[in-house]
Amino acid sequence: MADKDKILSTGRRTVRVHLTPGGVTGERIAISLAEEQAVVVDVLRATTTIIQALSSGATAVVPCLSPEDALGLSGRLDPARVLLVGEKGGVKPPGFDLGNSPLDFTPARVRGKSIVMGTTNGTRALLSVAKAGRVFAGAFVNLSALVEELNQTGDPVRIVCAGQHGQPCGEDTLFAGWLARALSHLDEPYAVSGDIETRLAVEMAGTMEPGQLHAALQAEEHGRTLAGLGFAGDVELASSLDSLPVVPRLRHDPTRLELVGPGPRSLARDKVPGH
């Protein structure tokens, strides 16, 4: 780990990584994060897709615990205003409007729509930290914009990786390390936690240059799986650093993700489906 990466565990401006939501249980994360900022990352592909959808003009993304929950919720809403989105085994379930491929979330398809979304890992991870002070969706496509947003308050940051089926995955770990390092290099730096999960992420990030990112994601197990399913383009998009400079934030009553800062704004709250 480079000397300039500040490895401390005390003070207000701190950052810590959880390699899966179960690094601590979802309930404990929510309680401990009450006065902190949380960034949830599922690079391949849920958070990348959420960022793409909102950047393309979707009014909101409603995360659900599972595709089945998303299906149940969407059935109670106006189909003219809602798109049902999800994946199982990497592919779109029968009867869904869209799967989890960010390339499908074009302005022509999603502008003005609320998206009800249930995926295997990413949406569940978002809901596991819903009680945090501020919750954001992060991926390589919005890394720099995310750093700027987190720096607005200086509150402690937890980076929660969605992982794969309860296990850490390389692409999320790499992003978490890049984000932690970026926060530690600000003019008023964040101190990086010295716990093993955070150190692993930061050390992994220190071995990777931006020009190697696409190849790194392609080489990960999930990257290879997606390529085999015909989604190699998703991996390429997910590795396009800072291509979508917008930040989705989780809002409540009803629970949904909307953009903060510049970019397409949501419609009035009564236009967003609740449950």
Secondary structure by P-SEA (a helix, b strand, c coil): ccccccccccccbbbbbccccccccaaaaaaaaccbbbbbbccccaaaaaaaaaaacccbbbbcccaaaaaaaaaacccccbbbbbccccccccccccccccccccccccccbbbbcccccaaaaaaaaccccbbbbbccccaaaaaaaaaccccbbbbbbbcccccccaaaaaaaaaaaaaaaaccbbbbbbccaaaaaaaaaaaaccccaaaaaaaacaaaaaaaaaccaaaaaaaaccccccbbbbbbcccbbbbbcccccccccccccccc
